[in-house]
C-alpha cells in the first residue's frame, strides 16, 4: 500500500535537521494502521516505544558489539529484559524503535525513511511471531 504523497512529504521530505524521536514516532504510528493484515492483527495491544539508542544493559543482554546493530526490539509484556520473565504480566508487548541506528541505516541506504521504518516494524513483529522468511518477504513486497 503506498502512502499519500502529501503525508510522505510532510513527514519525510522536509527535514532541515535529522528526524527527531517525535518524527520517527509520527511515521511509525501512521504506518501502524497500514501494516499487512496478518501483522496488524498482532498489533492490537502492541505499544510502540521510541528511544535514541539501545541502553548498555540491552546491548550486553543481546551481546551486541555496537548499539547501532539494533534497529528495533520486541519485548513481550512479561519480560523485564531478554529471556527474563515476570511472574505476573501487567504490561502489553512493546516494540521499541531506535532512532539513531535507523537514521544511520537511512543514510547508508538512501531509502525512503517511511519505507525503511515500515520494513523494520514488519520484520521485527513477524520474526517475534515466528513467521517464515518467505512470509516476511511477501509482507515487505506488498504495500
C-alpha positions as CSV (number, residue, x, y, z in Angstrom):
1,X,0.0,0.0,0.0
2,X,1.5,3.3,-1.0
3,X,1.2,6.3,1.3
4,X,-0.3,9.5,0.1
5,X,2.4,11.8,-1.3
6,X,1.3,14.7,0.9
7,X,1.9,12.6,4.1
8,X,5.3,11.4,2.8
9,X,6.4,15.0,2.0
10,X,5.2,16.4,5.3
11,X,6.9,13.7,7.4
12,X,10.0,12.7,5.4
13,X,10.9,15.2,2.7
14,X,11.2,18.5,4.5
15,X,13.9,17.8,7.1
16,X,16.4,20.6,7.7
17,X,17.8,18.6,10.6
18,X,17.8,14.9,11.4
19,X,14.3,13.5,12.2
20,X,13.6,13.6,16.0
21,X,12.2,10.9,18.2
22,X,8.8,12.6,17.7
23,X,9.2,12.4,13.9
24,X,10.1,8.7,14.0
25,X,7.1,8.2,16.3
26,X,4.8,10.0,13.9
27,X,5.9,7.9,11.0
28,X,5.6,4.6,13.0
29,X,2.2,5.4,14.4
30,X,1.0,6.4,10.9
31,X,2.4,3.1,9.5
32,X,0.8,1.0,12.2
33,X,-2.6,1.5,10.5
34,X,-1.3,0.2,7.2
35,X,0.7,-2.9,8.1
36,X,-0.3,-6.1,6.4
37,X,-3.4,-7.7,7.9
38,X,-1.6,-10.7,9.3
39,X,0.8,-8.3,11.1
40,X,-1.8,-5.7,12.2
41,X,-3.9,-8.3,13.9
42,X,-0.9,-8.9,16.2
43,X,-0.6,-5.2,17.0
44,X,-3.9,-4.5,18.7
45,X,-2.3,-4.4,22.1
46,X,1.2,-3.6,21.0
47,X,2.7,-0.5,22.5
48,X,5.2,1.4,20.4
49,X,8.1,3.0,22.2
50,X,11.0,5.1,20.8
51,X,14.5,5.6,22.1
52,X,17.6,7.2,20.6
53,X,19.8,4.2,21.1
54,X,19.7,0.8,23.0
55,X,20.9,1.1,26.5
56,X,24.0,-0.6,27.8
57,X,22.1,-3.4,29.6
58,X,20.2,-4.4,26.4
59,X,23.4,-4.3,24.4
60,X,25.0,-6.7,27.0
61,X,22.0,-9.0,27.1
62,X,21.9,-9.3,23.3
63,X,25.7,-9.4,23.0
64,X,25.8,-6.5,20.6
65,X,29.2,-5.2,19.5
66,X,27.7,-1.8,19.0
67,X,24.3,-0.3,19.8
68,X,23.9,0.6,16.2
69,X,23.4,-3.0,15.3
70,X,19.9,-3.0,16.8
71,X,17.1,-1.1,14.9
72,X,14.2,-2.4,16.9
73,X,13.5,-4.7,19.8
74,X,10.2,-6.6,20.5
75,X,9.7,-7.1,24.2
76,X,6.9,-9.4,25.5
77,X,4.7,-8.0,28.1
78,X,6.0,-10.4,30.8
79,X,9.7,-9.7,30.0
80,X,11.8,-7.4,32.1
81,X,14.8,-8.0,29.9
82,X,15.5,-10.5,27.2
83,X,14.8,-14.0,28.5
84,X,13.8,-12.9,32.0
85,X,10.0,-13.3,32.6
86,X,7.9,-11.5,35.2
87,X,5.9,-13.8,37.4
88,X,2.8,-11.7,36.7
89,X,2.3,-9.8,33.4
90,X,0.9,-6.4,33.8
91,X,2.1,-4.8,30.6
92,X,1.5,-5.1,26.9
93,X,4.0,-6.2,24.4
94,X,6.3,-3.3,23.3
95,X,8.1,-2.7,20.1
96,X,11.0,-0.3,20.7
97,X,12.3,1.5,17.6
98,X,15.8,3.0,18.0
99,X,16.1,6.3,16.2
100,X,19.9,6.7,15.8
101,X,20.5,3.2,14.3
102,X,17.5,3.7,12.0
103,X,18.9,7.1,10.8
104,X,22.3,5.5,10.2
105,X,20.7,2.9,8.0
106,X,18.6,5.5,6.3
107,X,21.8,7.4,5.4
108,X,23.6,4.3,4.2
109,X,20.8,3.0,2.0
110,X,19.3,6.3,0.9
111,X,15.9,4.6,1.1
112,X,12.7,6.5,1.9
113,X,12.5,6.8,5.7
114,X,8.8,5.8,5.8
115,X,9.6,2.6,3.8
116,X,12.5,1.8,6.0
117,X,10.6,2.1,9.2
118,X,7.7,0.0,7.8
119,X,10.2,-2.7,6.8
120,X,11.8,-2.7,10.3
121,X,8.4,-2.9,12.0
122,X,7.2,-5.7,9.8
123,X,10.4,-7.7,10.2
124,X,10.6,-7.4,14.0
125,X,6.9,-8.2,14.6
126,X,6.9,-11.1,12.1
127,X,10.1,-12.6,13.5
128,X,8.7,-12.4,17.0
129,X,5.6,-14.3,15.9
130,X,7.5,-17.0,14.1
131,X,6.5,-16.1,10.5
132,X,8.7,-17.7,7.9
133,X,11.2,-15.8,5.8
134,X,9.0,-16.3,2.8
135,X,6.0,-14.8,4.7
136,X,8.1,-11.8,5.7
137,X,9.4,-11.2,2.2
138,X,5.8,-11.3,1.0
139,X,4.7,-8.8,3.6
140,X,7.6,-6.5,2.5
141,X,6.7,-6.7,-1.2
142,X,3.0,-6.0,-0.7
143,X,2.3,-2.4,0.0
